[in-house]
Structures are given as C-alpha cells and as structure tokens.
Amino acid sequence: MKKIKLWMLAAKIEWHWWFILLVRQKGNSLLGKGVPMTSQKLYYLNRNLSTHSTKAIKAQSAYSLLAKSVR
C-alpha cells in the first residue's frame, strides 16, 4: 500500500511542477509583451504559482517521509 501511495505522491509532485513551469512560461511571455508588473493577469498567475509551489513542497516532504518508512 505504501508503494501505491509513493506512486500517487510522485504523480502529484510531477503534476504540480508541470503546472509551475507552465505558469512561469505564461508569466515570461506576458512580461516579454510589455505587461506591467502590477497587472491583474500577473497577480493571478503569481497566486496560482504560489498555491502550486506550496502543494508541491508539501507533497515532496510527504514523499520523503513515506520513502524512508518503506525502506
């Protein structure tokens, strides 16, 4: 059962990191187009980025704790 949980956590981590990279690309694109740093679009992108970053870090911590107990 722990191996399945590890697999699920790994998938969750990968999904969050994929989303983080996607948001960063969108942000870089907007900045390249000259959108001001105080724009509403960048605010929402930053909020999504922060949310997914937090979830990825928590999932990575849970993964490392669970991986130690499997060995």
SVG drawing of the C-alpha trace seen along z (x, -y; Angstrom):
<svg xmlns="http://www.w3.org/2000/svg" viewBox="-7 -48 22 50">
<polyline fill="none" stroke="black" stroke-width="0.4" points="0.0,0.0 2.9,-2.3 4.3,-1.8 1.0,-2.9 0.9,-6.0 4.5,-6.8 3.5,-6.4 0.4,-8.7 2.6,-11.3 5.2,-11.2 2.4,-11.8 1.1,-14.7 4.5,-16.2 5.1,-15.9 1.7,-17.5 2.4,-20.5 5.8,-21.0 4.4,-20.8 1.9,-23.4 4.5,-25.6 6.6,-25.5 3.6,-26.3 2.7,-29.3 6.3,-30.6 6.2,-30.4 3.0,-32.4 4.4,-34.9 7.6,-35.3 5.5,-35.7 3.4,-38.4 6.5,-40.2 8.1,-39.9 5.0,-41.5 5.4,-44.5 2.6,-43.8 3.3,-45.9 4.4,-44.1 1.3,-45.4 -1.2,-43.9 -4.1,-41.8 -3.0,-38.9 0.4,-38.7 -1.2,-38.9 -3.4,-35.9 -0.5,-34.0 1.6,-34.6 -1.3,-33.5 -1.6,-30.2 2.1,-29.8 2.3,-30.2 -0.5,-27.8 1.0,-25.0 4.5,-25.7 3.2,-25.2 1.4,-22.0 4.5,-20.6 6.7,-21.3 4.2,-19.6 3.9,-16.6 7.7,-16.3 8.0,-16.3 5.3,-13.7 7.1,-11.6 10.4,-11.7 8.9,-10.8 7.0,-7.9 10.0,-6.7 12.1,-6.5 9.5,-4.2 9.3,-1.9 13.0,-1.0"/>
</svg>
